Amino acid sequence: MWQLVAIGLGRDAIRYREKVGRLHRIHHGVYAVGYRKLTPQGHRMAAVLASGPDAVLSHWSAAAQWGFGQSRWKTDVTTPSSRRSRKTIRAHTATLHPEERTVHDGIPITSVERTILDLAAHLSKDQLAHLIEEADRKQRFDLRKLDRAIARRPHVKGVARLKTVLAAYRGTADTRSHLERKFRKLIATANLPEPQFNVLVAGLTVDVYWPQWKLVVELDGEPYHDNPVAFETDRIRDATLQKHDIRVLRVTGDRLDNAPDAVLADVLALRRF
Protein backbone atom coordinates (compact mmCIF):
# COMPACT_ATOMS: atom_id res chain seq x y z
CA MET A 1 0.00 0.00 0.00
CA TRP A 2 2.87 2.38 0.76
CA GLN A 3 3.71 2.52 -2.95
CA LEU A 4 0.16 3.64 -3.73
CA VAL A 5 0.27 6.22 -0.95
CA ALA A 6 3.61 7.45 -2.28
CA ILE A 7 2.01 8.34 -5.62
CA GLY A 8 -0.74 10.29 -3.91
CA LEU A 9 -3.59 7.81 -3.43
CA GLY A 10 -5.46 8.03 -0.15
CA ARG A 11 -7.21 5.13 1.59
CA ASP A 12 -10.60 6.04 0.10
CA ALA A 13 -9.13 6.16 -3.40
CA ILE A 14 -7.51 2.77 -2.86
CA ARG A 15 -10.78 1.25 -1.59
CA TYR A 16 -12.66 2.68 -4.58
CA ARG A 17 -10.19 1.20 -7.07
CA GLU A 18 -10.40 -2.12 -5.28
CA LYS A 19 -14.20 -2.01 -5.45
CA VAL A 20 -14.33 -1.32 -9.21
CA GLY A 21 -11.69 -3.94 -10.02
CA ARG A 22 -8.70 -1.74 -10.80
CA LEU A 23 -6.84 -3.07 -7.76
CA HIS A 24 -6.90 -6.67 -6.57
CA ARG A 25 -5.84 -7.44 -3.02
CA ILE A 26 -3.19 -10.18 -2.84
CA HIS A 27 -2.16 -9.73 0.80
CA HIS A 28 -2.97 -7.14 3.42
CA GLY A 29 -1.68 -3.86 2.00
CA VAL A 30 -0.48 -5.51 -1.26
CA TYR A 31 -2.43 -5.15 -4.50
CA ALA A 32 -2.16 -6.31 -8.09
CA VAL A 33 -3.00 -3.61 -10.63
CA GLY A 34 -5.53 -4.49 -13.32
CA TYR A 35 -5.31 -8.28 -13.15
CA ARG A 36 -5.65 -10.61 -10.19
CA LYS A 37 -3.59 -13.40 -11.77
CA LEU A 38 0.14 -13.06 -11.08
CA THR A 39 3.20 -14.83 -12.42
CA PRO A 40 5.27 -16.88 -9.94
CA GLN A 41 7.68 -13.94 -9.76
CA GLY A 42 4.75 -11.61 -9.04
CA HIS A 43 3.57 -13.81 -6.16
CA ARG A 44 7.08 -13.86 -4.71
CA MET A 45 7.34 -10.09 -4.89
CA ALA A 46 3.90 -9.73 -3.29
CA ALA A 47 4.91 -12.01 -0.42
CA VAL A 48 8.05 -9.96 0.25
CA LEU A 49 6.10 -6.67 0.18
CA ALA A 50 3.52 -8.13 2.56
CA SER A 51 6.21 -9.10 5.06
CA GLY A 52 7.65 -5.67 5.73
CA PRO A 53 10.40 -3.36 4.46
CA ASP A 54 13.28 -5.59 5.64
CA ALA A 55 11.88 -8.83 4.24
CA VAL A 56 13.69 -10.90 1.62
CA LEU A 57 12.74 -13.93 -0.45
CA SER A 58 14.55 -16.98 0.92
CA HIS A 59 14.91 -20.77 1.13
CA TRP A 60 13.07 -22.74 -1.59
CA SER A 61 11.48 -19.64 -3.10
CA ALA A 62 14.87 -17.93 -3.41
CA ALA A 63 16.39 -21.03 -5.04
CA ALA A 64 13.55 -21.06 -7.59
CA GLN A 65 13.99 -17.35 -8.29
CA TRP A 66 17.73 -17.84 -8.79
CA GLY A 67 16.90 -20.65 -11.23
CA PHE A 68 18.45 -23.68 -9.53
CA GLY A 69 15.68 -25.11 -7.39
CA GLN A 70 12.03 -26.08 -7.38
CA SER A 71 9.48 -23.72 -5.92
CA ARG A 72 7.09 -24.86 -3.20
CA TRP A 73 3.43 -24.00 -2.71
CA LYS A 74 4.17 -21.48 0.06
CA THR A 75 6.49 -18.55 -0.55
CA ASP A 76 9.48 -18.47 1.83
CA VAL A 77 10.31 -15.05 3.28
CA THR A 78 12.91 -14.13 5.91
CA THR A 79 12.62 -11.11 8.19
CA PRO A 80 14.81 -9.87 11.07
CA SER A 81 11.91 -9.95 13.55
CA SER A 82 9.49 -12.79 14.11
CA ARG A 83 6.34 -12.86 11.99
CA ARG A 84 3.52 -15.34 11.71
CA SER A 85 3.30 -17.55 8.65
CA ARG A 86 0.26 -16.97 6.48
CA LYS A 87 -1.80 -19.21 4.26
CA THR A 88 0.57 -18.75 1.32
CA ILE A 89 3.69 -17.35 3.08
CA ARG A 90 6.14 -19.34 5.20
CA ALA A 91 7.89 -16.94 7.58
CA HIS A 92 11.50 -17.36 8.75
CA THR A 93 13.39 -15.19 11.21
CA ALA A 94 17.08 -14.33 10.84
CA THR A 95 19.44 -11.37 10.92
CA LEU A 96 21.28 -11.38 7.60
CA HIS A 97 24.79 -10.14 6.95
CA PRO A 98 24.83 -7.45 4.20
CA GLU A 99 26.63 -9.93 1.90
CA GLU A 100 23.75 -12.38 2.34
CA ARG A 101 21.03 -10.17 0.93
CA THR A 102 20.69 -8.66 -2.52
CA VAL A 103 18.13 -7.81 -5.22
CA HIS A 104 17.48 -10.14 -8.15
CA ASP A 105 14.92 -9.41 -10.87
CA GLY A 106 13.70 -6.55 -8.71
CA ILE A 107 13.01 -8.77 -5.68
CA PRO A 108 14.89 -8.46 -2.35
CA ILE A 109 16.36 -11.93 -1.89
CA THR A 110 18.95 -13.94 0.01
CA SER A 111 22.22 -14.39 -1.85
CA VAL A 112 22.86 -17.65 -3.66
CA GLU A 113 25.30 -18.69 -0.95
CA ARG A 114 22.94 -17.90 1.94
CA THR A 115 20.14 -19.69 0.09
CA ILE A 116 22.28 -22.84 -0.15
CA LEU A 117 23.17 -22.57 3.54
CA ASP A 118 19.49 -22.21 4.49
CA LEU A 119 18.54 -25.29 2.46
CA ALA A 120 21.39 -27.46 3.74
CA ALA A 121 19.29 -28.52 6.74
CA HIS A 122 16.56 -29.87 4.46
CA LEU A 123 18.56 -31.75 1.82
CA SER A 124 20.48 -35.00 1.63
CA LYS A 125 24.14 -34.95 0.58
CA ASP A 126 23.22 -35.97 -2.97
CA GLN A 127 20.49 -33.33 -3.19
CA LEU A 128 22.81 -30.69 -1.79
CA ALA A 129 25.56 -31.61 -4.24
CA HIS A 130 23.06 -31.39 -7.10
CA LEU A 131 21.91 -27.96 -5.91
CA ILE A 132 25.47 -26.66 -5.78
CA GLU A 133 26.30 -28.10 -9.20
CA GLU A 134 23.20 -26.48 -10.68
CA ALA A 135 24.05 -23.09 -9.17
CA ASP A 136 27.61 -23.47 -10.44
CA ARG A 137 26.43 -24.44 -13.93
CA LYS A 138 24.33 -21.29 -14.09
CA GLN A 139 27.38 -19.19 -13.10
CA ARG A 140 25.66 -17.99 -9.90
CA PHE A 141 27.94 -19.54 -7.30
CA ASP A 142 30.87 -18.09 -5.35
CA LEU A 143 32.56 -20.66 -3.14
CA ARG A 144 34.41 -18.05 -1.13
CA LYS A 145 31.17 -16.28 -0.21
CA LEU A 146 29.69 -19.61 0.87
CA ASP A 147 32.73 -20.24 3.07
CA ARG A 148 32.17 -16.87 4.72
CA ALA A 149 28.45 -17.59 5.21
CA ILE A 150 29.33 -20.88 6.92
CA ALA A 151 31.90 -19.14 9.12
CA ARG A 152 29.23 -16.72 10.31
CA ARG A 153 26.86 -19.58 11.29
CA PRO A 154 29.12 -22.59 11.97
CA HIS A 155 26.69 -24.48 14.20
CA VAL A 156 23.37 -24.28 12.36
CA LYS A 157 21.67 -27.48 11.28
CA GLY A 158 23.01 -28.87 8.03
CA VAL A 159 26.44 -27.20 8.15
CA ALA A 160 28.34 -30.45 8.78
CA ARG A 161 26.60 -32.06 5.79
CA LEU A 162 27.31 -29.00 3.65
CA LYS A 163 31.01 -29.04 4.59
CA THR A 164 31.24 -32.71 3.59
CA VAL A 165 29.70 -31.97 0.22
CA LEU A 166 31.97 -28.98 -0.33
CA ALA A 167 35.07 -31.02 0.51
CA ALA A 168 34.24 -33.36 -2.36
CA TYR A 169 33.21 -30.47 -4.58
CA ARG A 170 36.50 -28.64 -4.18
CA GLY A 171 38.66 -31.60 -5.09
CA THR A 172 42.33 -31.88 -4.21
CA ALA A 173 43.25 -28.79 -6.20
CA ASP A 174 40.62 -26.65 -4.44
CA THR A 175 39.04 -25.78 -7.77
CA ARG A 176 36.27 -23.24 -7.40
CA SER A 177 34.04 -23.65 -10.43
CA HIS A 178 32.69 -26.11 -12.92
CA LEU A 179 34.99 -24.71 -15.64
CA GLU A 180 38.03 -25.09 -13.43
CA ARG A 181 37.23 -28.72 -12.72
CA LYS A 182 36.82 -29.42 -16.44
CA PHE A 183 40.09 -27.65 -17.21
CA ARG A 184 41.89 -29.67 -14.54
CA LYS A 185 40.66 -32.91 -16.09
CA LEU A 186 41.81 -31.73 -19.52
CA ILE A 187 45.38 -30.96 -18.45
CA ALA A 188 45.56 -34.21 -16.49
CA THR A 189 44.81 -36.20 -19.66
CA ALA A 190 47.74 -34.44 -21.34
CA ASN A 191 50.07 -35.24 -18.40
CA LEU A 192 50.83 -31.56 -17.85
CA PRO A 193 52.18 -30.47 -14.45
CA GLU A 194 49.53 -29.63 -11.87
CA PRO A 195 49.04 -25.84 -11.81
CA GLN A 196 47.91 -23.69 -8.91
CA PHE A 197 44.21 -22.77 -8.76
CA ASN A 198 42.75 -19.52 -7.43
CA VAL A 199 46.02 -18.03 -6.28
CA LEU A 200 47.28 -14.47 -5.86
CA VAL A 201 49.55 -13.35 -8.73
CA ALA A 202 50.73 -9.74 -9.07
CA GLY A 203 48.06 -8.71 -6.57
CA LEU A 204 45.24 -10.44 -8.48
CA THR A 205 43.43 -13.71 -7.82
CA VAL A 206 43.71 -15.78 -11.01
CA ASP A 207 41.97 -18.99 -12.00
CA VAL A 208 44.98 -21.11 -13.04
CA TYR A 209 48.72 -20.43 -12.73
CA TRP A 210 51.90 -22.27 -13.67
CA PRO A 211 54.65 -20.34 -11.84
CA GLN A 212 57.40 -22.29 -13.59
CA TRP A 213 56.03 -21.14 -16.96
CA LYS A 214 54.82 -17.68 -15.85
CA LEU A 215 51.51 -18.55 -17.48
CA VAL A 216 48.02 -17.65 -16.27
CA VAL A 217 44.84 -19.20 -17.67
CA GLU A 218 41.58 -17.36 -17.03
CA LEU A 219 38.37 -19.33 -17.55
CA ASP A 220 35.49 -17.17 -18.76
CA GLY A 221 31.85 -18.18 -18.40
CA GLU A 222 29.06 -17.12 -20.76
CA PRO A 223 27.89 -14.04 -18.82
CA TYR A 224 31.23 -12.33 -19.56
CA HIS A 225 30.45 -12.09 -23.28
CA ASP A 226 27.52 -9.73 -22.75
CA ASN A 227 28.90 -7.68 -19.87
CA PRO A 228 30.92 -4.65 -21.04
CA VAL A 229 32.04 -3.79 -17.50
CA ALA A 230 33.46 -7.29 -16.95
CA PHE A 231 35.04 -7.16 -20.41
CA GLU A 232 36.87 -3.93 -19.60
CA THR A 233 37.91 -5.17 -16.15
CA ASP A 234 39.39 -8.33 -17.66
CA ARG A 235 41.51 -6.29 -20.07
CA ILE A 236 42.89 -4.21 -17.20
CA ARG A 237 43.71 -7.42 -15.30
CA ASP A 238 45.48 -8.85 -18.35
CA ALA A 239 47.56 -5.68 -18.74
CA THR A 240 48.57 -5.82 -15.06
CA LEU A 241 49.77 -9.41 -15.41
CA GLN A 242 51.63 -8.68 -18.65
CA LYS A 243 53.50 -5.83 -16.94
CA HIS A 244 54.87 -8.52 -14.62
CA ASP A 245 56.04 -10.55 -17.62
CA ILE A 246 53.23 -13.10 -17.18
CA ARG A 247 51.41 -14.45 -20.21
CA VAL A 248 47.62 -14.71 -20.05
CA LEU A 249 45.43 -17.18 -21.93
CA ARG A 250 41.65 -16.73 -21.78
CA VAL A 251 39.52 -19.82 -22.38
CA THR A 252 35.74 -19.74 -22.71
CA GLY A 253 33.42 -22.53 -21.64
CA ASP A 254 32.39 -23.07 -25.26
CA ARG A 255 36.00 -23.54 -26.37
CA LEU A 256 36.74 -25.86 -23.47
CA ASP A 257 33.77 -28.00 -24.51
CA ASN A 258 34.17 -27.90 -28.29
CA ALA A 259 37.90 -27.45 -28.92
CA PRO A 260 39.83 -28.96 -26.00
CA ASP A 261 42.76 -30.00 -28.22
CA ALA A 262 43.14 -26.41 -29.40
CA VAL A 263 43.12 -25.20 -25.81
CA LEU A 264 45.91 -27.64 -24.93
CA ALA A 265 47.88 -26.53 -27.98
CA ASP A 266 47.64 -22.90 -26.83
CA VAL A 267 48.83 -23.81 -23.33
CA LEU A 268 51.82 -25.68 -24.75
CA ALA A 269 52.66 -22.86 -27.14
CA LEU A 270 52.68 -20.26 -24.36
CA ARG A 271 54.94 -22.20 -21.97
CA ARG A 272 58.24 -20.65 -20.94
CA PHE A 273 61.22 -22.67 -19.82
C-alpha positions in Angstrom: 0.0 0.0 0.0 2.9 2.4 0.8 3.7 2.5 -2.9 0.2 3.6 -3.7 0.3 6.2 -1.0 3.6 7.4 -2.3 2.0 8.3 -5.6 -0.7 10.3 -3.9 -3.6 7.8 -3.4 -5.5 8.0 -0.1 -7.2 5.1 1.6 -10.6 6.0 0.1 -9.1 6.2 -3.4 -7.5 2.8 -2.9 -10.8 1.3 -1.6 -12.7 2.7 -4.6 -10.2 1.2 -7.1 -10.4 -2.1 -5.3 -14.2 -2.0 -5.4 -14.3 -1.3 -9.2 -11.7 -3.9 -10.0 -8.7 -1.7 -10.8 -6.8 -3.1 -7.8 -6.9 -6.7 -6.6 -5.8 -7.4 -3.0 -3.2 -10.2 -2.8 -2.2 -9.7 0.8 -3.0 -7.1 3.4 -1.7 -3.9 2.0 -0.5 -5.5 -1.3 -2.4 -5.2 -4.5 -2.2 -6.3 -8.1 -3.0 -3.6 -10.6 -5.5 -4.5 -13.3 -5.3 -8.3 -13.1 -5.6 -10.6 -10.2 -3.6 -13.4 -11.8 0.1 -13.1 -11.1 3.2 -14.8 -12.4 5.3 -16.9 -9.9 7.7 -13.9 -9.8 4.8 -11.6 -9.0 3.6 -13.8 -6.2 7.1 -13.9 -4.7 7.3 -10.1 -4.9 3.9 -9.7 -3.3 4.9 -12.0 -0.4 8.0 -10.0 0.3 6.1 -6.7 0.2 3.5 -8.1 2.6 6.2 -9.1 5.1 7.7 -5.7 5.7 10.4 -3.4 4.5 13.3 -5.6 5.6 11.9 -8.8 4.2 13.7 -10.9 1.6 12.7 -13.9 -0.4 14.6 -17.0 0.9 14.9 -20.8 1.1 13.1 -22.7 -1.6 11.5 -19.6 -3.1 14.9 -17.9 -3.4 16.4 -21.0 -5.0 13.5 -21.1 -7.6 14.0 -17.4 -8.3 17.7 -17.8 -8.8 16.9 -20.7 -11.2 18.5 -23.7 -9.5 15.7 -25.1 -7.4 12.0 -26.1 -7.4 9.5 -23.7 -5.9 7.1 -24.9 -3.2 3.4 -24.0 -2.7 4.2 -21.5 0.1 6.5 -18.6 -0.5 9.5 -18.5 1.8 10.3 -15.1 3.3 12.9 -14.1 5.9 12.6 -11.1 8.2 14.8 -9.9 11.1 11.9 -9.9 13.5 9.5 -12.8 14.1 6.3 -12.9 12.0 3.5 -15.3 11.7 3.3 -17.5 8.6 0.3 -17.0 6.5 -1.8 -19.2 4.3 0.6 -18.7 1.3 3.7 -17.3 3.1 6.1 -19.3 5.2 7.9 -16.9 7.6 11.5 -17.4 8.7 13.4 -15.2 11.2 17.1 -14.3 10.8 19.4 -11.4 10.9 21.3 -11.4 7.6 24.8 -10.1 7.0 24.8 -7.5 4.2 26.6 -9.9 1.9 23.8 -12.4 2.3 21.0 -10.2 0.9 20.7 -8.7 -2.5 18.1 -7.8 -5.2 17.5 -10.1 -8.2 14.9 -9.4 -10.9 13.7 -6.5 -8.7 13.0 -8.8 -5.7 14.9 -8.5 -2.3 16.4 -11.9 -1.9 19.0 -13.9 0.0 22.2 -14.4 -1.8 22.9 -17.7 -3.7 25.3 -18.7 -1.0 22.9 -17.9 1.9 20.1 -19.7 0.1 22.3 -22.8 -0.1 23.2 -22.6 3.5 19.5 -22.2 4.5 18.5 -25.3 2.5 21.4 -27.5 3.7 19.3 -28.5 6.7 16.6 -29.9 4.5 18.6 -31.7 1.8 20.5 -35.0 1.6 24.1 -35.0 0.6 23.2 -36.0 -3.0 20.5 -33.3 -3.2 22.8 -30.7 -1.8 25.6 -31.6 -4.2 23.1 -31.4 -7.1 21.9 -28.0 -5.9 25.5 -26.7 -5.8 26.3 -28.1 -9.2 23.2 -26.5 -10.7 24.0 -23.1 -9.2 27.6 -23.5 -10.4 26.4 -24.4 -13.9 24.3 -21.3 -14.1 27.4 -19.2 -13.1 25.7 -18.0 -9.9 27.9 -19.5 -7.3 30.9 -18.1 -5.3 32.6 -20.7 -3.1 34.4 -18.0 -1.1 31.2 -16.3 -0.2 29.7 -19.6 0.9 32.7 -20.2 3.1 32.2 -16.9 4.7 28.4 -17.6 5.2 29.3 -20.9 6.9 31.9 -19.1 9.1 29.2 -16.7 10.3 26.9 -19.6 11.3 29.1 -22.6 12.0 26.7 -24.5 14.2 23.4 -24.3 12.4 21.7 -27.5 11.3 23.0 -28.9 8.0 26.4 -27.2 8.1 28.3 -30.4 8.8 26.6 -32.1 5.8 27.3 -29.0 3.7 31.0 -29.0 4.6 31.2 -32.7 3.6 29.7 -32.0 0.2 32.0 -29.0 -0.3 35.1 -31.0 0.5 34.2 -33.4 -2.4 33.2 -30.5 -4.6 36.5 -28.6 -4.2 38.7 -31.6 -5.1 42.3 -31.9 -4.2 43.3 -28.8 -6.2 40.6 -26.6 -4.4 39.0 -25.8 -7.8 36.3 -23.2 -7.4 34.0 -23.7 -10.4 32.7 -26.1 -12.9 35.0 -24.7 -15.6 38.0 -25.1 -13.4 37.2 -28.7 -12.7 36.8 -29.4 -16.4 40.1 -27.6 -17.2 41.9 -29.7 -14.5 40.7 -32.9 -16.1 41.8 -31.7 -19.5 45.4 -31.0 -18.5 45.6 -34.2 -16.5 44.8 -36.2 -19.7 47.7 -34.4 -21.3 50.1 -35.2 -18.4 50.8 -31.6 -17.8 52.2 -30.5 -14.5 49.5 -29.6 -11.9 49.0 -25.8 -11.8 47.9 -23.7 -8.9 44.2 -22.8 -8.8 42.7 -19.5 -7.4 46.0 -18.0 -6.3 47.3 -14.5 -5.9 49.5 -13.4 -8.7 50.7 -9.7 -9.1 48.1 -8.7 -6.6 45.2 -10.4 -8.5 43.4 -13.7 -7.8 43.7 -15.8 -11.0 42.0 -19.0 -12.0 45.0 -21.1 -13.0 48.7 -20.4 -12.7 51.9 -22.3 -13.7 54.6 -20.3 -11.8 57.4 -22.3 -13.6 56.0 -21.1 -17.0 54.8 -17.7 -15.9 51.5 -18.6 -17.5 48.0 -17.7 -16.3 44.8 -19.2 -17.7 41.6 -17.4 -17.0 38.4 -19.3 -17.6 35.5 -17.2 -18.8 31.8 -18.2 -18.4 29.1 -17.1 -20.8 27.9 -14.0 -18.8 31.2 -12.3 -19.6 30.4 -12.1 -23.3 27.5 -9.7 -22.7 28.9 -7.7 -19.9 30.9 -4.7 -21.0 32.0 -3.8 -17.5 33.5 -7.3 -16.9 35.0 -7.2 -20.4 36.9 -3.9 -19.6 37.9 -5.2 -16.2 39.4 -8.3 -17.7 41.5 -6.3 -20.1 42.9 -4.2 -17.2 43.7 -7.4 -15.3 45.5 -8.9 -18.4 47.6 -5.7 -18.7 48.6 -5.8 -15.1 49.8 -9.4 -15.4 51.6 -8.7 -18.6 53.5 -5.8 -16.9 54.9 -8.5 -14.6 56.0 -10.5 -17.6 53.2 -13.1 -17.2 51.4 -14.4 -20.2 47.6 -14.7 -20.0 45.4 -17.2 -21.9 41.7 -16.7 -21.8 39.5 -19.8 -22.4 35.7 -19.7 -22.7 33.4 -22.5 -21.6 32.4 -23.1 -25.3 36.0 -23.5 -26.4 36.7 -25.9 -23.5 33.8 -28.0 -24.5 34.2 -27.9 -28.3 37.9 -27.4 -28.9 39.8 -29.0 -26.0 42.8 -30.0 -28.2 43.1 -26.4 -29.4 43.1 -25.2 -25.8 45.9 -27.6 -24.9 47.9 -26.5 -28.0 47.6 -22.9 -26.8 48.8 -23.8 -23.3 51.8 -25.7 -24.7 52.7 -22.9 -27.1 52.7 -20.3 -24.4 54.9 -22.2 -22.0 58.2 -20.6 -20.9 61.2 -22.7 -19.8 
